[in-house]
């Protein structure tokens, strides 16, 4: 007798859960579960991109920028920016304070130090640190910068 009551209780529970689940699902495209059009997604993406661009300022990218410097030109990089100089012995560090972290070489590059080619540099603060070209230089930059 206990087995019959247990089976009836199990079936009743399953039936109640089935009814509750069936009532809670929404039809795709209904008022409770609307579809989203491509134009809506595109407009939200454009809004987000505009917002990011407005916060970033000039010389900022969400990816890498290729910056070409002629002799005597320089770029100032801002806090958190990274740079890779692609041409060897073509540029120096510009800083009036501490150096710039050479993450590849594991050292600090001080003012007027030659920048080794293909080394990843990290600019820790927005205090005027940058790169000055001695000859034609290609710099890959990620982050905010200003070309001088």
C-alpha positions in Angstrom: 0.0 0.0 0.0 2.9 2.4 0.8 4.3 1.8 -2.6 1.1 2.8 -4.3 0.9 6.0 -2.3 4.6 6.8 -3.1 3.9 6.2 -6.9 0.8 8.4 -6.8 2.8 11.2 -5.0 5.6 10.9 -7.6 3.2 11.1 -10.6 1.3 14.0 -9.0 4.5 15.9 -8.4 5.7 15.4 -12.0 2.3 16.5 -13.3 2.3 19.7 -11.3 5.9 20.5 -12.3 4.9 19.9 -16.0 2.0 22.2 -15.8 4.0 25.0 -14.0 6.8 24.6 -16.6 4.4 24.7 -19.6 2.8 27.9 -18.2 6.1 29.7 -17.7 7.6 29.2 -21.2 7.1 32.1 -23.6 6.6 32.0 -27.4 9.6 33.5 -29.2 8.6 36.8 -30.6 5.8 37.4 -28.1 5.5 40.4 -25.9 7.2 38.5 -23.0 10.0 37.2 -25.3 10.6 39.7 -28.2 12.8 39.1 -31.1 15.6 41.6 -31.8 16.2 42.9 -35.3 19.7 43.3 -36.8 19.1 47.1 -37.2 18.4 47.3 -33.4 21.6 45.5 -32.6 23.6 47.6 -35.1 22.2 50.8 -33.6 23.2 49.7 -30.1 26.7 48.7 -31.3 27.1 52.1 -33.0 26.0 53.8 -29.7 28.5 51.8 -27.7 31.3 52.5 -30.2 30.5 56.2 -30.2 30.6 56.3 -26.4 33.9 54.4 -26.3 35.4 56.8 -28.9 34.2 59.9 -27.1 35.9 58.7 -23.8 39.1 57.7 -25.5 40.0 60.9 -27.2 42.3 61.4 -30.2 45.0 58.9 -30.9 43.2 56.1 -29.2 42.2 52.8 -30.6 40.6 49.6 -29.3 43.3 47.7 -31.2 46.7 48.5 -32.4 47.7 51.7 -34.3 50.7 51.9 -36.6 52.4 55.3 -36.1 55.1 56.4 -38.5 57.6 59.0 -37.1 60.0 61.0 -39.2 63.3 62.2 -37.7 62.7 64.6 -34.8 59.0 63.7 -34.4 57.8 62.2 -31.1 54.7 60.7 -29.6 53.5 61.1 -26.0 51.8 58.0 -24.5 49.3 58.0 -21.7 48.8 55.8 -18.6 48.5 52.2 -19.5 49.5 52.6 -23.1 51.8 50.1 -24.7 54.2 50.5 -27.6 56.5 48.3 -29.8 59.2 50.1 -31.8 59.6 48.1 -35.0 62.8 49.7 -36.3 66.1 49.1 -34.6 68.2 52.0 -33.1 65.8 54.5 -34.6 64.3 56.1 -31.4 64.9 57.0 -27.8 62.8 57.3 -24.6 61.6 60.8 -23.6 60.9 61.2 -19.9 61.5 63.8 -17.3 60.7 61.5 -14.4 61.2 57.8 -13.9 61.8 55.5 -16.9 59.6 53.4 -19.1 59.2 49.7 -18.4 60.7 47.5 -21.1 58.7 44.4 -20.5 60.6 42.3 -23.0 64.1 43.2 -21.6 63.0 43.3 -18.0 64.4 46.7 -17.3 63.6 50.4 -17.0 64.6 52.6 -19.9 65.6 56.1 -18.7 65.6 59.4 -20.6 67.4 59.3 -24.0 67.9 55.5 -23.8 67.9 53.7 -27.2 64.8 51.6 -27.6 65.5 48.0 -28.8 63.5 46.9 -31.8 60.4 44.7 -31.1 60.4 45.2 -27.3 57.1 45.8 -25.5 57.1 49.1 -23.6 54.6 50.0 -20.9 53.9 53.6 -20.1 52.8 53.7 -16.4 51.6 57.3 -16.1 50.3 60.3 -18.2 53.2 62.6 -17.3 54.8 63.3 -20.7 56.7 60.1 -21.3 57.1 59.1 -24.9 59.2 58.1 -27.9 61.3 60.4 -30.0 62.5 59.3 -33.5 66.2 59.7 -34.5 65.4 58.3 -38.0 62.3 57.0 -39.7 60.5 54.9 -37.1 57.5 52.6 -37.1 55.8 52.3 -33.7 52.9 49.9 -32.9 50.8 51.6 -30.2 47.9 50.2 -28.1 46.2 52.9 -26.0 46.0 56.6 -25.9 48.8 58.7 -27.5 49.4 62.1 -29.0 51.7 62.6 -32.0 53.9 65.7 -31.6 
